[in-house]
Amino acid sequence: MAKNPTDASVAIIVLAAGLGTRMKSKKAKVLHRAGGRTLIEHVVRMCRRVAPPENVVVVVGHQAEQVQEAVRGYGVRFAVQKEQLGTGHAVMAAREAVEGRADYVAVLYGDGPLLEEATLRALIEKEQGSTAAAAIITTVLDDPTGYGRVITDSEGRIQAVVEQKAATPEQLAIKVVNSGIYCFRAELLWKHITELTTDNPAGEYYLTDMVEVLRRAGHDVETMMVEDSSQLLGINTRVELAVVDRILRERKLREVMLAGVTVEKPETVTIDPDVEIGRDTIVGPFTQILGRTKIGEDCVIGAGAVISDSELADGVEVGPLTVIQDSKVGPGARIGPYARLRFGNRIEAGAAVGNFVELKNAELGEGAKALHLAYLGDAAIGPGVNVGAGTITCNYDGLKKHRTEVEAGAFIGSNSTLVAPVKIGEGAYVGAGSVITRDVPADSLALGRSRQVVKEGWARERRKKKGGDG
């Protein structure tokens, strides 16, 4: 195998045309998600590391447009299987897109996201290093139901692969199964694939029959036994989807822990495959870290936090049950517990967002604080600002959004209402309970509430009129 990241002598056909009726879903099987990605995306990403993108062809059928859209950004090509007449027919549908492009053709499935790059490379290497017409991956399963059985002669040489539907009771007892993953010598594949027939109970063109076809033509077919059968798991039901999701999640958790991240109760934690986490960060139980989130070193992520598509610098502390979405958090900042950063937020170094505070499209300057029960939407909060409990920015007038600006060092008293568009100048104070509708100059005090009136004895007189005892 070439040492380059991809091998131009190899083309890969990914079979992804089926609906997957046992999923009991209106959605094509390969569009279901496990481990943070669609099944087809997992497979295509792995193939891209083995062969050039133009040599990866995805065979689509059911919901073809949606499947193509799911992996369009990877530069792969597509072939359409208008009728789903079996796996052999799917490869025939890809012939025009593949023939003449490579010396070897690997075939695998869009619903098999656990196959590892090293395993596929090993299969290709085995075929490239032999004179055989093809090599197939096999494994041993305690329960081989649903898989094609590998039939060998008395000397252990492969004779045929028999699909479950066509197998005899004796053949069904065999536990050595075909994974459905092949590497063919391209010239021989295209020469003999037209010899496939539909002479089987399903009336389909089985790709598994290529073993017998090639052997009849005088060619050998080799097998590569894979002991880790979990890599070869396909998905037919929601139960199997959950199993695959768990395995993919465990792989990611193992990766981050081996890279120096502490994960408490990892069996409860969800981390998506594109997430990056720095050394000595601690991730609490029941946490979800999703999308393309990047977390720096020495952070603490509290239990039950949900962080998606966000960037957290070094030393950030996220309290329990905090939600952070599409936001950037600077070094040493503290967020939560019970805070919500909806989207478009930028929290600078050392700033603090506390209990039941919600931010949307807001900037919180260095060292600024909003520690209790506040809503700051479409706001620019300067360095060192203190936002009192219960403060809200009124950013929507019923037609469009407006921005609030609070300059450095200002103090916003509790239960203040800042009606945008409005600007609070540097070092200004806003008295508690104020409704602010006009700009406040720097170093000013703004009070936007009625003067307090006290009427002594009023309550006693009221009770007398109501028949109370005074």
N, C-alpha and C positions, 0 to 999 in steps of 0.2 A: 504494500500500500504506500502511495506517495506520502511524503511528510508534509505536503501542503495542507492547508485547512480543508480544501475540497479536492475531489478527484474528478477531473473532466472526462475520464474514461468510463464513468458510471452515470447512468440515468436512473432515476427513482420514480416509480409509479405509485401514487397513493390512492387507494380505492376508497372513495367517499361519496358514492352515489346513492346509497340505500337510505330508506326512511327510518328503519329500526322499529318495526311494529311492536315488539315486546317492550319498548320504552313507554308505550301507552301515551304518546305525545304527538302534538300537531307539529312539532319541531323536528327537523332532521337530526338523527342521532349525533352526528359529528359536531353539531352546534351546541350540544349540552356542555356544561362547564364542569371541570374538576381541577382542583389545585390552582384555581385562579385564572384559568384560560379555557377557551373552548377546546374540545378534544382534537379537532383538526389543527388548531394552532400549535398545540404541543408537538404533534407529529411533524408538521411542516418546519418548525423551528429546528428540530433535531436533524431533519433531512438536509436543511440548508448548511449545516456544519459538515456534511459528508460529501455533497455534490453541489456544483454551481447552481444558482437559482434557475437558470434557463433549462437545466437538466432535470428539474423536479416538476413532474406533471401530476396534477390532482384531477382525478376522474370524478366529475360531478353529475348529479341526476336530480334527485329530489331537492327542491329549494336551491337550485343551482346558483342563483344570483346571491342568495344569502351566504352560501358556503364560500363562493368566490370572494365576496366582500370581507369575510372573516380573515382571509389570508392574503388579500390582494397586496398589502404593503410589503410582502416578503419577496416579490419579484418572480414568483413561480408561474408556471403556465398551466392551462386547463384543457381538459378534453371532456366532451359531453357524452354520457351514456344515456341515450334517449329512452331506451327500454332497459329495465334491469333484468337481464337474462343470465345472471351468474357472474362469478369472479373472472372466469375465462373470457367472457364477453366484455367485461369491463376493461381487461387488458387489451383486447382487440380494439376497443374504442379509443385507446390511447396510442395505438400503433402509429398513426400518421404524425402525431406530435413527437414521438420518441425515435422511431426507426431512423438509423443513420447518424444519430447524434452521439452514440457511445458504444463501447465494446461490450459492456455489461449492463444488465437491467435488473435492478432490485425492485421487488414488489412488496408492499406492506399496506396496512390498513389505517384508515383515518380515525378509527375508534380504539386504537392501541397506543395510548399516550405514555405508557410506562417503558417502552423499548428504549434502551440506552444507546447513545452514540457508539460507545465502544463495542457493543454487541453487533450492531449493524456493520460497523467497520470490519469486525472479525469475520463475519459471514462473507463479505465482499472479498477480503483477503484470501479466504479459503477457496473461493471460486477462482480468483485470479491466479492462485498458485497451483491449480490442478488442471487436468485435461477434461474434467467432467463437464457435462452440458449444463448442469445446474447444481446448486447447493441449497438445502432448506434447513431451517431451524426446527429442531424437535425438542421436546421436553417430556418429562414423566409427570402425570397428574393422578392423584388419588381418585378424583372424580373427573373422568375425561368427557363427560356428557357434553355434546354440542361440537366437539372437535373431530376433525378427520383423523383416522387411525393410520399409523405408519406400519405397512406390511413388509416384513423382511423375509429373506430365504433362510435356509438352515445355517448359512455362514454369516448371517447378520447383514447381508446386503439389501438395500431397499429395493423392493419390487413395485410397490404402488402405495398410493394414499387413498383411503376409502372414506368418503364423507359419511357422517353419522346417518343420514337418511338412507344411504345405500348399503350400509354395513350389515353383515350377517351377525347373529348372536355371538358366534365365536370371535369375530372381528371386534365387536363392541366390548369384549372383555379385555382387549389390549389397552394398556395404559400409556404407551408411547404415542404421543400425538404430534400432529403437524401444527405448527404455530400459524401457518399461512404466510410466513415471511420467506421470500425466495430471493436468490440471485441467479440469473440466467446468463449464459453466454448469448449475447444479443442475436447474433447471426442464426443460431439454432432455435432460439425462441420464435423469431419471426418466420423461420422456414417451416416449423412444425405446428404452430398454434392453430392453423386452419384445420388440423386433423382432429381437434376437439369436437365431440358430438354431444347431443342432448339425450343420449340413451341412458337415462337415470330417472329415479322416481320424481324428481323435481322438474325435469324437463329443462335443465339449465346447462350452460357450458361451465364445467368445473375446472378451475385452474389446477386443482389437485391432480386431475387426469393427465397433466403434462408429464408427470413422473413416468407413467406407463407408456405414454406416447414416445417420449425420448428413449426409453429403454427398448421399445420395439424397433426404433431406428438404429439401435446399436450403441447408444450413448450411456455413460454412467451418470448417476445422480448421487451426490454425496449429501450426508446429513451433518449438522453441527448441533450436538446436544448442549442445551443450556440448562444448568442446574437450577438457577434462580427463575422458576416458572412465573413468578409474579411479574417479571418484565413483559411477559407474553399475554397478560390478561386482556381480553377484549371486553367490550361492554354491550350487554343486551338488555339489561333491566336497571331500574333505579337503584336496586340493591347493589348491583355490581358497580354502578357509578359511584356510590358512596364508598365502596371498598377502595376503588382507584383514587378517589379524592383523598382518602386517609393516607394512602401510601405516598402520594405526591406531597402532601403536607408534611409527612414525617421526613421525607428527603430534604425538604427545605429547612425544617427545624434542625436537622442534623448538620446541615451546611452552616447555618449561622452559629450554632453552638460550638462547632469545631473551629470557627473563625474568632471565637473569644467573646461571645454573647451569652449571658446568663438568661435562661428561660425557665421561669418557675411554673411547675405543672405543665410541661410542654404538651401533654395530651389535650389540654383545653385551649391551646393558643393556635391562631390562624395567621400564617404569614404567606403572602403571595409571592410568586417566583421572582418577580423583578425587584422586590424590596431589598434595600441595602442597609445594614446595621453595623455601626462601628464597635470596636472592642470595648469591653467592660461596661457596656450598656446592660441594664437589667430590665427584662420584660416580664411583667406580672401575669398572673393567671387570667384566663378568659379574655385575653387581649386579641384584637384583630388589627393587623397591619397590612394594608391592602394597596393594590395598584403599583405605582412607581415611587412609593415612599422611600426617602433616604433619611436615615437617622444617624447622627454622629456618635462619637465616643462618649462614655461616662454619662449617658442619659439614664433616667429612671422612668419607665412607662408603667403607670399604675394599673391595677387590676380592672379589667372590663373596659379599658380604653379602646376606641375605634379610630384609627388614623389611616387616611386614604389620600394618595397622590399629594403628599406634603413633604416638606424638607424641614428637618429639625437639626440644628447645629449642635455642637458639643455641649454637654452639661445641662441639657434641657430636662426639666422635671415635669412630667405629665401626671396629674392626679387621677385617681380612680374614676371610672365611668365618664371620661371626657371624650368628646368627639371633635376630631380635627380633620377638615376636608380642604384640599386644594389650598394650602396655606404655607407660609414660610415663618419659621420660628428661630430667632437668633440665639446665640450662646448664652447659657445661664438663665434663660427665661423660665418662668413657672406658669403652667397652665392647669387650671382645675383645682380641686376635683369638681365634677359636674359642670364643666364649662363646655361651650359649643362654639367652635370656629367653623362657620359654614363654608365660605369659599372666598378666595381673593384677599386673604388677610396677610399682613406682614407685621410680625411681632419682633421688635428689635431687642438687642442684648439686655438682659437683666430686667426686662419688663415682666409684669405679673398680671395674669387673668385668673380671677378667682371663682368662687362658688356661684353657679347659676348665672354666669355672665355669657352673653351671646355676642359674637362679632360677625359682621358680614361686610366684605369688601372694605376693611378698615385697616389703618396703620396705627400701631401703638409704639411710640418712640422709646428710646433707650431709658430704662428705669421707670417708665410710666406704670401706673397701677390702676386696675379696675377690679376690685376684689370681691364685690358682692352685688348680685341681683341687678345687673345693668344690661342694656341693649345698645350697642354701638354699631350702627349700620352706615355705610358710605361716609366714613369719618376719618379724619387725619388727626390723631392725638399726639401731641408733641412730646419731646423728652421730659421726664420728671413730672408729668401731669398726674394729679390724683383725681380719679373719678369716683365720686361717692356712691354709696349704695342706692339702688333704685333709679339711677340716672338713665335716661333714654335719649337717643337722637331721633327726632321725628323727620325721617328722610323722604317720605312719600306723601305728596299732596293730592293723591287720587288720580293724577295723570302721569307724573314723571318723578324720578328720584332726584334728590338734591344732596349736596355735601355739607358736612359740618367740619369746621377746622378749629382745633383747640391748640394754641401755641404753647411753647415750652414753659414749664413751671406753673401753669395755671392750676387752680383748685376749683373743682366742681362739687358743690355741696350735694348732700344726699337728696334724692327724689327731685332732682332738677330735670326739666324738660327743655331740650335744645331744639328749636324748630328751625330746620334747615330751609334755605341756605343761611348759615350764620357763622360768624367767626368770633372766637374768644381770644383776646389778645394775650401776649406773653405776660406771665405773672399775674394775670387778673384772677379775681375771686368771683364765684357765683354763689350766692346765698342758698342755703338748703330750701327746697320746696319751690324754687323759682321756675317760672316759665319764661324762657328767653327767646325773643322773636327778632331782636336787632343785634347788630354787632356790638361787642364789648371791647373798648379800647384797652391797651396794655396797662397793667398795674391798677385797674379800676375794680370797684366792687359793684356787682350787678344784683339787684333784688327785683324779682318779678312776681311778687305776691302781695295780697291785700294786707293792710296794717291790721294787727291783731286787736280785737275789741273784747274787753272783759266786762260783763254785766253781773256785778255781785248780787247774790240772792235770787237770781232769775230762776234757777232750777227749783228752789224751795217754793216760790210763788206758783210755779207751773204745777207742782204736785198738789198744792192746795186746791187749785181750780179743778184738778182731776179727781178730787176727793181723797187725796192721800193724807198722811198723818203729819205732813210738814217736817 
